Amino acid sequence: MKRVALFVMAIAVASASCRHAPARSFSVTVYLANLPAGIARVAPARSSIVVQLDAYGFVPSARYSVRIIRGGCSDPGDRPPLSVSQITADRPGAVHTTTTAGSNGPAILSISGARGEPLTCNDLPSDAATVALTAPPDHQPGGLVTVRLIQGATVLRFDLRGLAPGSRHDVRVRNGGCTTPGGKAAGIIADLRADDLGFVDSDRKAAGLSLPPTKTVAIEIGAAGSSRAILCGEIPAATVK
């Protein structure tokens, strides 16, 4: 009789535990900033335009084309460039260069890869200004991260698109939100690589992330070797119930 009572009690405890156990998976959408990221300092003159480029997030040691083209990013057409510069990213994947072109009317700054794939497009202002690099229309990067528990381990599945082909990234998981940087790091996932088409489809373990989170957790992605985030998404506290 005692054995039966103990068996029934064990079933009751197990059932209660199952009712209150957290869900085993959930997802968070991570919105990407423009990649490559950086700034262009524009200095128009009477008959020319000078652009100083400081950018990062490129494939280390890879070559790119920087073009100044007459027109606008929303309708660039098929116009010959006003200037073309060939640049090579350094070992961390950064580019620092200056390009000049004759100027007569609206123009755009465009960076493209070795196969001509467009990476950035900016309408150049008519006055001196500093502009943030942006992705061309219809080439906006994006994606999501699915965070789930597998046999007690926290696994992040990355489904990303629109990245620079072949680019490498580091993933930082930290406490706090995307707009409140500096939170304590919960883990780093190194060497997340985009394929030749700019996609990432990869599973990685995050040992320092426990589920469900008791506080908001940020997932940041930055160019390999850089501390600056170019992508960030938040896992709200108590997302898993």
MOPEUR-V542650 format. One record per residue. N is the residue number from 1. RES is the residue in three letters. PHI is phi as a letter, one per 30 degrees, with the letter a starting at -180 (999 if undefined). PSI is psi in degrees with one decimal (* if undefined). OMEGA is omega in degrees with one decimal (999 if undefined). Layout:
# MOPEUR-V542650
N,RES,PHI,PSI,OMEGA + N,RES,PHI,PSI,OMEGA
This chain:
# MOPEUR-V542650
1,MET,999,-42.2,178.8 + 2,LYS,d,-38.0,179.6 + 3,ARG,d,-41.2,178.4 + 4,VAL,d,-43.6,-179.4 + 5,ALA,d,-43.3,179.2 + 6,LEU,d,-39.1,179.8 + 7,PHE,d,-44.5,178.8 + 8,VAL,d,-40.4,179.3 + 9,MET,d,-39.7,179.6 + 10,ALA,d,-40.8,177.5 + 11,ILE,d,-41.5,-179.4 + 12,ALA,d,-43.7,179.0 + 13,VAL,d,-43.0,179.8 + 14,ALA,d,-40.0,179.7 + 15,SER,d,-42.5,178.8 + 16,ALA,d,-39.9,179.1 + 17,SER,d,-40.0,180.0 + 18,CYS,d,-37.6,-178.6 + 19,ARG,d,-30.4,-175.0 + 20,HIS,c,1.4,179.2 + 21,ALA,d,142.5,-179.7 + 22,PRO,d,154.3,174.4 + 23,ALA,d,151.0,-173.1 + 24,ARG,c,-3.7,177.6 + 25,SER,a,156.1,171.7 + 26,PHE,a,169.6,-177.0 + 27,SER,b,156.0,175.6 + 28,VAL,b,134.9,179.1 + 29,THR,d,125.5,-178.4 + 30,VAL,c,116.8,-179.0 + 31,TYR,c,129.9,-177.5 + 32,LEU,d,142.4,165.4 + 33,ALA,d,176.5,-177.7 + 34,ASN,d,140.8,-179.4 + 35,LEU,b,124.4,-2.3 + 36,PRO,d,159.1,-178.9 + 37,ALA,c,162.4,179.7 + 38,GLY,k,-163.4,-178.2 + 39,ILE,b,156.8,173.0 + 40,ALA,b,122.6,176.7 + 41,ARG,c,117.8,-172.9 + 42,VAL,c,130.0,179.5 + 43,ALA,b,87.2,179.4 + 44,PRO,d,145.3,174.0 + 45,ALA,b,-176.8,-175.8 + 46,ARG,d,-43.4,-176.4 + 47,SER,b,12.0,-180.0 + 48,SER,a,170.5,177.7 + 49,ILE,b,133.2,-179.1 + 50,VAL,c,129.0,-179.2 + 51,VAL,b,121.7,174.8 + 52,GLN,c,120.9,-172.4 + 53,LEU,c,127.5,173.6 + 54,ASP,b,107.3,-172.7 + 55,ALA,b,163.8,-178.7 + 56,TYR,b,173.0,-179.4 + 57,GLY,j,12.8,177.8 + 58,PHE,d,167.2,173.9 + 59,VAL,d,124.7,-178.9 + 60,PRO,e,132.4,176.1 + 61,SER,i,7.9,179.3 + 62,ALA,d,158.6,-178.5 + 63,ARG,c,146.0,-178.6 + 64,TYR,b,161.9,176.2 + 65,SER,c,131.6,174.3 + 66,VAL,c,120.5,-177.0 + 67,ARG,b,141.8,166.4 + 68,ILE,c,120.7,-171.8 + 69,ILE,b,140.3,176.0 + 70,ARG,d,137.2,178.3 + 71,GLY,k,-157.9,-179.1 + 72,GLY,b,158.4,-178.2 + 73,CYS,d,-30.9,-178.9 + 74,SER,d,-21.0,179.3 + 75,ASP,a,69.5,-175.7 + 76,PRO,d,-23.7,-179.5 + 77,GLY,i,-160.2,179.4 + 78,ASP,c,71.4,-175.4 + 79,ARG,c,144.8,177.1 + 80,PRO,d,142.9,-178.8 + 81,PRO,d,149.0,173.6 + 82,LEU,d,-30.3,175.6 + 83,SER,a,152.3,177.1 + 84,VAL,b,127.6,175.9 + 85,SER,b,136.4,174.7 + 86,GLN,c,126.9,-177.6 + 87,ILE,b,158.2,177.1 + 88,THR,b,126.4,178.5 + 89,ALA,d,147.8,178.1 + 90,ASP,d,-175.0,-174.4 + 91,ARG,d,-34.8,173.7 + 92,PRO,d,-4.4,-179.9 + 93,GLY,j,24.5,-179.9 + 94,ALA,c,158.2,178.7 + 95,VAL,b,131.8,175.4 + 96,HIS,b,111.0,-175.8 + 97,THR,a,164.5,177.0 + 98,THR,b,134.1,178.8 + 99,THR,b,148.9,-176.5 + 100,THR,b,145.2,177.8 + 101,ALA,b,153.6,170.6 + 102,GLY,d,137.5,-173.3 + 103,SER,b,131.2,176.5 + 104,ASN,a,83.7,-178.9 + 105,GLY,j,-175.0,-177.1 + 106,PRO,d,144.0,179.7 + 107,ALA,b,161.8,178.7 + 108,ILE,b,155.3,170.8 + 109,LEU,c,124.8,-176.7 + 110,SER,b,134.6,173.6 + 111,ILE,c,130.9,-179.2 + 112,SER,b,158.6,-179.6 + 113,GLY,d,-175.4,-175.0 + 114,ALA,d,-28.5,-180.0 + 115,ARG,c,10.8,178.4 + 116,GLY,i,3.8,-179.1 + 117,GLU,d,128.4,-178.1 + 118,PRO,d,134.2,179.6 + 119,LEU,c,-39.2,178.5 + 120,THR,b,157.4,173.5 + 121,CYS,a,126.5,178.8 + 122,ASN,b,131.0,169.1 + 123,ASP,d,123.5,-177.0 + 124,LEU,d,131.9,-179.4 + 125,PRO,d,158.0,179.1 + 126,SER,d,-17.7,177.4 + 127,ASP,c,164.2,178.3 + 128,ALA,e,132.5,-177.8 + 129,ALA,a,163.9,172.2 + 130,THR,c,124.1,-177.5 + 131,VAL,b,146.8,176.4 + 132,ALA,d,136.1,178.7 + 133,LEU,d,138.6,179.3 + 134,THR,b,155.2,178.5 + 135,ALA,d,150.7,177.5 + 136,PRO,d,156.5,173.3 + 137,PRO,e,142.4,-179.7 + 138,ASP,i,9.0,176.2 + 139,HIS,b,30.7,-179.4 + 140,GLN,d,130.0,177.0 + 141,PRO,d,159.8,179.0 + 142,GLY,a,-175.7,178.6 + 143,GLY,l,-171.5,179.3 + 144,LEU,b,161.6,175.5 + 145,VAL,b,126.2,174.8 + 146,THR,c,120.8,-178.9 + 147,VAL,c,127.0,-177.2 + 148,ARG,b,163.0,177.0 + 149,LEU,c,128.8,177.2 + 150,ILE,b,110.5,180.0 + 151,GLN,h,44.3,176.8 + 152,GLY,i,-5.5,-179.8 + 153,ALA,c,143.7,176.2 + 154,THR,d,121.5,-176.9 + 155,VAL,b,132.0,176.5 + 156,LEU,c,123.6,175.3 + 157,ARG,c,120.9,-178.0 + 158,PHE,c,124.1,173.1 + 159,ASP,b,93.0,-173.1 + 160,LEU,b,155.0,179.1 + 161,ARG,b,164.9,173.7 + 162,GLY,i,14.0,177.9 + 163,LEU,d,164.5,175.3 + 164,ALA,d,126.5,-178.5 + 165,PRO,e,129.6,177.5 + 166,GLY,i,2.0,-176.9 + 167,SER,d,152.2,-178.2 + 168,ARG,c,145.3,-174.4 + 169,HIS,b,153.1,171.3 + 170,ASP,c,142.1,179.3 + 171,VAL,c,127.7,177.5 + 172,ARG,c,128.9,174.6 + 173,VAL,c,122.7,-175.6 + 174,ARG,b,160.5,175.7 + 175,ASN,d,147.8,179.6 + 176,GLY,j,173.7,-179.5 + 177,GLY,c,174.8,-178.1 + 178,CYS,d,-29.8,-178.2 + 179,THR,c,2.3,178.4 + 180,THR,b,76.4,-176.2 + 181,PRO,d,163.9,174.4 + 182,GLY,j,3.8,179.2 + 183,GLY,d,159.6,-179.0 + 184,LYS,d,130.6,-178.4 + 185,ALA,d,136.0,177.4 + 186,ALA,c,-9.8,179.0 + 187,GLY,l,158.4,178.0 + 188,ILE,b,132.8,174.6 + 189,ILE,c,116.3,-173.8 + 190,ALA,c,154.5,168.9 + 191,ASP,i,54.4,170.9 + 192,LEU,d,119.2,-169.7 + 193,ARG,c,136.8,172.1 + 194,ALA,d,147.7,179.6 + 195,ASP,d,-170.6,-175.2 + 196,ASP,d,-15.7,179.1 + 197,LEU,c,3.8,178.4 + 198,GLY,i,17.1,179.7 + 199,PHE,c,151.9,170.4 + 200,VAL,b,125.8,176.4 + 201,ASP,b,93.2,-168.9 + 202,SER,a,145.9,173.1 + 203,ASP,c,132.6,177.4 + 204,ARG,b,144.2,177.3 + 205,LYS,d,144.3,177.4 + 206,ALA,b,91.9,-172.1 + 207,ALA,d,-30.4,-174.7 + 208,GLY,d,0.0,-176.9 + 209,LEU,c,116.5,178.2 + 210,SER,c,146.5,-177.4 + 211,LEU,b,143.0,-5.0 + 212,PRO,d,152.6,-180.0 + 213,PRO,d,138.7,177.9 + 214,THR,d,-16.2,176.2 + 215,LYS,b,162.5,178.1 + 216,THR,e,136.2,179.9 + 217,VAL,b,135.3,178.0 + 218,ALA,c,139.0,171.6 + 219,ILE,c,113.9,-177.2 + 220,GLU,c,142.1,174.4 + 221,ILE,b,128.1,178.8 + 222,GLY,b,164.1,176.3 + 223,ALA,e,143.6,-177.9 + 224,ALA,e,128.8,179.0 + 225,GLY,i,-4.4,-179.3 + 226,SER,c,143.8,178.3 + 227,SER,d,-3.2,-178.1 + 228,ARG,c,130.4,-179.9 + 229,ALA,d,135.4,174.8 + 230,ILE,c,-2.0,180.0 + 231,LEU,a,138.2,178.5 + 232,CYS,a,138.8,173.9 + 233,GLY,b,155.2,-174.8 + 234,GLU,c,140.6,168.7 + 235,ILE,c,107.8,-179.4 + 236,PRO,d,153.3,177.1 + 237,ALA,d,143.4,176.9 + 238,ALA,h,34.4,174.3 + 239,THR,d,-39.4,-180.0 + 240,VAL,d,127.0,-178.9 + 241,LYS,b,*,999
